[in-house]
Amino acid sequence: MEPLQIALVVGGLLVVSTLLGFAWQNKQGAVSRKASASLPPDVPVELIDQGALITLLQFSGPYCSYCQAMRVVLGNEAVSSEGNVAHREIDITDYPELTASLKVSQTPTTFIVTGSGHIISRIHGAAKPPIVAHEVQQALTQRKAQADEYLI
Amino acid sequence: MNTSSNAPAGIDPRSPRFGAGITAIALLITLSLGLADSTIPQGVAERSADPAFLLLTLITALFAWGAFAGIKRHPYGALFKALILPRLGPPAYREEPEPPTFAQLVGFVVSAMGVVLHLVGIPYGLVAATAAAFIAAFLNSVFGLCLGCEMYALLVRARIIRQS
C-alpha cells in the first residue's frame, strides 16, 4: 500500500474508534424513568430493603471497571440518608435470570426501587455523584409525597 | 470498608489506561507496517521475519504477561509508577484488578489470532486482528471503556457464560 492509503486507513480507524468512544460516553450515567414499572416476580424479596423508602439495587459483575466506583457513590448516598436509602449490590453471574427479566446488559446498572417493588428509575452504567444524588432526591420526594397522600 | 491504616483496595485505574495507550500506539505502528507490505511471503520462515509480525508477536507476549501474571505485575504498570504517578495526584476512584486483567486476556486472544493467521499465510489476517485490538486499546486508553468487560455482561445475559 502507498503511504497515503495507509494514512487514510489509520485515520479512518481513529475516527471510527473516537465516534464509538463518544457514543459509549454519552450513554454512561444516563437515567431512564418508566412510569408504573414493577420489578419482575423473579426478583428475590431480600434484594429490596423493606425498611427503607428506596433501595439502590446495583447489578455488578466480576469484570466491571466502574462497579467499585459506583459502590462507593451509592454507598455514600445510603450512609448519608439516615435510613431512608438502602444500597444492595448483586453479581449478575449469581442472578443471570434477572439480566433477562430486567434487561441488564451492562455493569454497573442501578435500579432505584421502592419497598413494594416499584421501579422509580434506572441508571445505565457509572454515573457521577451529583447525578446519583439528584435521582435519589427525586425518588425520595416522590415517595414522601405518596406517603403524605396516604395520610390524608 | 477501608481503614486509614490500610492501603485503599484496588488499583489506580490510570495505570492500565496508560499501558493501553502504549499498546494502542504500538498496534498502530504494527498496522502501518502490515499495510505497507501486505504481500504474504511464501515460506513460514520468511513470514515470521516480517517486521509487522515481529512487533505483533511482542505485543501478544506483553498481553500474555498481563493476562496470566495479572495486571499488577505488568511492566507498563511499573513504568506508570516510576514515570507518571509521581506527577499526578491520588486517583478519584479505584478499580479492582480483575477487569483490566480480563481486558489483557481479550487483547491476548485477538492479537494471538493475528499472529497465527499470519503464520498460516492468510492475507490481511494480521492487519484485521491488529485493527480490532487497536480499537479496544484506544477506547480503553482514551475513554476508559473496557470493551471486554462490556462483552462479558452481554455474554452473561445471552447465557453463554454460566454461573461462575
Contacts between the chains, C-beta under 8 A, distances in Angstrom:
chain1	res1	chain2	res2	distance
A	1	B	35	4.6
A	1	B	36	6.0
A	1	B	38	6.2
A	3	B	36	7.7
A	5	B	35	7.4
A	6	B	32	5.3
A	6	B	35	4.7
A	6	B	36	6.1
A	9	B	31	7.5
A	9	B	35	6.0
A	10	B	28	6.2
A	10	B	31	6.5
A	10	B	32	6.3
A	13	B	31	7.5
A	13	B	131	5.9
A	13	B	134	6.4
A	13	B	135	7.1
A	14	B	138	7.5
A	16	B	135	7.3
A	17	B	134	7.3
A	17	B	135	4.9
A	17	B	138	4.5
A	17	B	139	6.2
A	17	B	142	7.9
A	18	B	142	7.5
A	20	B	135	7.0
A	20	B	139	6.4
A	21	B	138	7.6
A	21	B	139	5.2
A	21	B	142	5.9
A	21	B	143	3.8
A	21	B	145	6.4
A	22	B	143	7.9
A	24	B	139	7.4
A	24	B	143	6.4
A	24	B	145	5.2
A	25	B	143	5.8
A	25	B	145	7.8
A	61	B	149	7.5
A	61	B	152	6.3
A	61	B	153	5.5
A	61	B	156	6.8
A	62	B	98	6.0
A	62	B	152	7.6
A	62	B	164	6.3
A	63	B	98	5.9
A	63	B	99	4.8
A	63	B	102	4.3
A	63	B	146	7.4
A	63	B	148	6.9
A	63	B	149	4.5
A	63	B	152	4.5
A	64	B	96	7.9
A	64	B	99	5.9
A	64	B	149	5.7
A	64	B	153	7.4
A	65	B	13	6.9
A	65	B	95	5.7
A	65	B	99	4.6
A	65	B	100	7.5
A	65	B	144	6.9
A	65	B	145	8.0
A	65	B	146	4.6
A	65	B	149	5.7
A	66	B	93	7.9
A	66	B	95	7.6
A	67	B	96	7.6
A	68	B	9	7.7
A	68	B	10	5.7
A	68	B	93	7.0
A	68	B	94	6.1
A	68	B	95	5.9
A	68	B	96	5.5
A	69	B	93	3.8
A	69	B	94	7.5
A	69	B	95	7.2
A	72	B	93	6.7
A	75	B	1	7.8
A	92	B	153	6.5
A	92	B	156	5.0
A	92	B	157	7.6
A	93	B	156	5.9
A	93	B	161	7.1
A	93	B	163	5.6
A	93	B	164	4.7
A	94	B	163	7.0
A	96	B	156	5.6
A	96	B	157	7.5
A	96	B	159	6.3
A	96	B	162	7.5
A	96	B	163	6.6
A	99	B	153	7.7
A	99	B	156	5.9
A	99	B	157	4.1
A	100	B	157	6.4
A	100	B	159	7.9
A	104	B	153	7.4
A	104	B	157	6.6
A	105	B	153	5.9
A	105	B	154	5.3
A	105	B	157	4.9
A	106	B	150	6.6
A	106	B	153	5.5
A	107	B	149	7.3
A	107	B	153	4.8
